[in-house]
Amino acid sequence: MAASFVTHRALDGGTYHLEGGIDLQAPCTSAVEVVAGGRLVEFTAGPASLGDDVAASLGIESPESELTFQKGTLRIFRSVEREPRSGLVERPVLVVWRGERHSLVTRLYGLDVAAVLGLLRSVRIAESEYGLTLQPDASAGSAFARPATVIKEVPGLGLLELSRRTKEHTAQLPPWKGVAVASGELFRDTLSDGSPFFVLSSTEIWATLVPLASTPVERVPELVGRLTLRRTG
């Protein structure tokens, strides 16, 4: 396969450049946790259709509110959740911002539309060719809780999750030596259910890889060796 090249932007502004002789054309999502309005809120960004797909998966057909917001369209859906044992009923909101190419999704509990708008105003949304970024307003008490991740399925290989390497990541490295590959050092480990997974560590990037069921695990180092990863921003 001829080498392919893609660029994805994470919600915290980090930009990931992937190149290699494997299929890299699948879309990606990015997720980040932000402290906003005194809450820990998880945002997920992805293709323009992401919000509609999430609403459909929750069985929500039409938004409660729709308005223009930060150069995009903001839709607020409300669903009903009942806790079987206690009978407690909650009405969480699904918040979907859609731009020209990308969308942003989060779910919030216990907020009306005015409160949702107030929370979102503390987090500026910006769209580029390569994805969405969030810019928390420190003066409003908003900040990133941790680095954003980029999550991408690579056909023939597995589910790849990328983020900026931190001191906490370094402390999680296995005690054994990994395999040297083009983008860093590759370590193999196992999940709690015994399934294999891999960690790719470089000076800038921390990546985890869970192979697909159809991926021969023994080929993972070879396949990852075809992949070059860089992070900027």
C-alpha positions as CSV (number, residue, x, y, z in Angstrom):
1,M,0.0,0.0,0.0
2,A,1.2,3.5,-0.9
3,A,2.0,5.7,2.1
4,S,-1.0,7.8,3.3
5,F,-0.9,11.0,5.4
6,V,-3.6,12.5,7.6
7,T,-3.8,15.3,10.2
8,H,-6.2,15.3,13.2
9,R,-6.7,18.1,15.7
10,A,-7.4,17.3,19.3
11,L,-9.9,19.4,21.3
12,D,-7.0,20.9,23.4
13,G,-5.3,22.2,20.2
14,G,-2.7,19.5,19.8
15,T,-2.3,18.4,16.2
16,Y,-1.4,14.8,15.3
17,H,0.2,13.9,12.0
18,L,0.0,10.3,11.0
19,E,1.8,8.8,8.0
20,G,2.5,5.3,6.8
21,G,1.9,2.4,4.5
22,I,-1.4,1.5,6.2
23,D,-5.0,2.7,5.8
24,L,-5.4,5.9,7.7
25,Q,-8.5,7.4,6.0
26,A,-11.1,6.6,8.7
27,P,-12.4,9.6,10.6
28,C,-11.5,10.1,14.2
29,T,-13.0,11.5,17.4
30,S,-11.4,13.7,20.1
31,A,-12.5,13.7,23.7
32,V,-11.5,16.0,26.6
33,E,-12.6,16.8,30.2
34,V,-13.1,20.4,31.1
35,V,-13.9,22.0,34.4
36,A,-16.7,24.5,33.5
37,G,-19.3,26.2,35.6
38,G,-18.0,24.2,38.6
39,R,-18.7,20.9,36.8
40,L,-16.5,18.3,35.2
41,V,-17.8,18.1,31.7
42,E,-16.7,15.6,29.0
43,F,-16.8,16.9,25.4
44,T,-16.5,14.7,22.3
45,A,-15.8,16.0,18.8
46,G,-16.1,14.2,15.5
47,P,-17.6,14.3,12.0
48,A,-20.5,16.5,11.4
49,S,-22.9,13.6,11.7
50,L,-21.7,12.6,15.2
51,G,-24.4,14.6,17.0
52,D,-27.2,13.1,14.9
53,D,-25.8,9.6,15.4
54,V,-25.7,10.0,19.2
55,A,-29.2,11.4,19.3
56,A,-30.5,8.5,17.2
57,S,-28.7,6.0,19.5
58,L,-30.6,7.5,22.5
59,G,-33.9,7.4,20.7
60,I,-34.2,11.2,20.6
61,E,-35.9,12.5,17.5
62,S,-36.1,16.3,17.7
63,P,-34.3,19.1,19.7
64,E,-36.0,21.1,22.4
65,S,-34.1,24.2,21.3
66,E,-32.1,25.1,18.2
67,L,-30.1,28.3,17.8
68,T,-27.1,29.9,16.2
69,F,-24.1,29.8,18.6
70,Q,-20.4,30.5,18.1
71,K,-20.5,30.3,14.2
72,G,-22.4,27.0,14.3
73,T,-25.8,25.5,15.1
74,L,-26.5,24.5,18.6
75,R,-29.2,21.9,19.3
76,I,-30.3,20.9,22.8
77,F,-32.2,17.6,23.1
78,R,-33.8,16.4,26.3
79,S,-34.4,12.7,27.2
80,V,-36.0,10.9,30.1
81,E,-34.1,8.4,32.2
82,R,-35.7,6.4,35.0
83,E,-33.7,4.5,37.6
84,P,-35.4,1.1,37.9
85,R,-34.8,0.5,41.6
86,S,-35.5,4.0,43.1
87,G,-37.9,5.2,40.4
88,L,-36.0,8.4,40.2
89,V,-36.6,10.3,37.0
90,E,-33.9,12.5,35.4
91,R,-34.1,14.6,32.2
92,P,-30.5,15.0,31.0
93,V,-29.8,17.2,28.0
94,L,-27.8,16.2,25.0
95,V,-26.0,19.2,23.7
96,V,-24.9,19.2,20.0
97,W,-22.9,21.9,18.3
98,R,-22.5,21.5,14.6
99,G,-20.2,23.5,12.3
100,E,-19.3,23.1,8.6
101,R,-17.4,19.8,8.9
102,H,-17.4,18.8,12.5
103,S,-19.6,18.5,15.6
104,L,-19.3,18.6,19.3
105,V,-21.3,16.6,21.8
106,T,-21.8,16.5,25.5
107,R,-24.5,15.3,28.0
108,L,-25.4,17.4,31.0
109,Y,-27.7,16.7,34.0
110,G,-29.8,19.1,36.0
111,L,-29.5,22.2,33.7
112,D,-32.0,24.2,31.9
113,V,-31.3,25.8,28.5
114,A,-30.1,29.1,30.0
115,A,-27.7,27.3,32.3
116,V,-26.4,25.2,29.3
117,L,-25.7,28.4,27.4
118,G,-23.9,29.9,30.3
119,L,-21.7,26.9,30.7
120,L,-20.9,26.8,26.9
121,R,-20.0,30.5,26.9
122,S,-17.1,29.7,29.2
123,V,-15.6,27.4,26.5
124,R,-14.9,28.9,23.1
125,I,-15.4,26.6,20.1
126,A,-13.1,27.0,17.0
127,E,-13.3,24.9,13.8
128,S,-10.5,24.2,11.3
129,E,-10.0,21.8,8.4
130,Y,-8.5,19.2,10.8
131,G,-11.0,19.4,13.7
132,L,-12.5,21.4,16.5
133,T,-10.6,23.0,19.4
134,L,-11.9,24.3,22.7
135,Q,-10.5,27.3,24.5
136,P,-11.6,27.4,28.2
137,D,-12.0,30.9,29.6
138,A,-9.8,31.0,32.7
139,S,-11.5,34.2,33.9
140,A,-14.8,32.3,34.0
141,G,-13.2,29.4,36.0
142,S,-12.9,27.0,33.0
143,A,-9.9,24.9,32.4
144,F,-8.8,21.6,30.9
145,A,-8.8,18.8,33.5
146,R,-6.2,16.7,31.5
147,P,-4.9,16.5,27.9
148,A,-7.3,15.7,25.1
149,T,-7.3,12.3,23.3
150,V,-7.7,11.5,19.6
151,I,-9.4,8.1,19.0
152,K,-9.1,6.5,15.6
153,E,-9.8,3.0,14.2
154,V,-7.1,1.9,11.8
155,P,-8.4,-1.0,9.6
156,G,-6.2,-4.1,9.8
157,L,-4.6,-2.8,13.0
158,G,-6.9,-1.7,15.8
159,L,-8.2,1.2,17.9
160,L,-5.6,3.8,18.4
161,E,-5.8,6.5,21.1
162,L,-3.4,9.4,21.1
163,S,-2.6,12.1,23.7
164,R,0.2,14.3,24.9
165,R,2.6,12.4,27.1
166,T,2.6,13.4,30.7
167,K,4.6,12.6,33.8
168,E,1.7,10.3,34.9
169,H,2.0,8.4,31.6
170,T,5.8,8.0,32.2
171,A,5.1,6.5,35.6
172,Q,2.8,3.9,33.9
173,L,5.5,2.5,31.6
174,P,6.1,-1.2,32.0
175,P,9.3,-2.2,33.8
176,W,10.5,-4.2,30.8
177,K,12.1,-2.8,27.6
178,G,9.9,-2.2,24.6
179,V,10.5,-2.7,20.9
180,A,12.0,0.3,19.0
181,V,9.7,1.5,16.2
182,A,9.7,4.6,14.0
183,S,7.6,6.7,16.4
184,G,9.0,5.6,19.7
185,E,9.0,2.5,21.9
186,L,6.3,-0.2,21.7
187,F,5.2,-2.2,24.8
188,R,2.9,-5.1,24.9
189,D,0.6,-5.8,27.9
190,T,-2.8,-7.4,28.7
191,L,-6.1,-6.0,29.8
192,S,-8.0,-7.3,32.8
193,D,-9.8,-9.8,30.6
194,G,-6.6,-11.1,29.2
195,S,-6.9,-9.4,25.9
196,P,-3.6,-7.9,24.5
197,F,-3.0,-4.2,24.1
198,F,0.0,-2.1,23.3
199,V,1.5,1.2,24.4
200,L,3.5,3.4,22.1
201,S,5.6,6.0,24.0
202,S,7.7,8.8,22.6
203,T,9.0,12.1,24.0
204,E,5.8,13.9,22.9
205,I,3.1,11.2,22.4
206,W,1.4,8.6,24.5
207,A,-0.6,6.1,22.4
208,T,-2.5,3.0,23.3
209,L,-3.6,0.4,20.7
210,V,-6.2,-2.3,21.2
211,P,-5.9,-4.7,18.2
212,L,-9.0,-5.7,16.2
213,A,-10.3,-9.2,16.6
214,S,-9.0,-9.9,13.1
215,T,-5.5,-8.5,13.7
216,P,-2.8,-11.1,14.2
217,V,-1.3,-9.9,17.4
218,E,2.2,-11.0,16.5
219,R,2.1,-8.6,13.4
220,V,1.3,-5.5,15.5
221,P,5.0,-4.4,15.9
222,E,5.5,-4.7,12.2
223,L,2.4,-2.8,11.4
224,V,3.1,-0.1,13.9
225,G,6.6,0.1,12.5
226,R,5.1,1.4,9.3
227,L,3.4,4.3,11.1
228,T,5.0,7.6,11.8
229,L,3.4,9.9,14.4
230,R,4.2,13.5,15.2
231,R,2.5,16.0,17.5
232,T,2.6,19.8,17.1
233,G,0.9,22.6,19.0
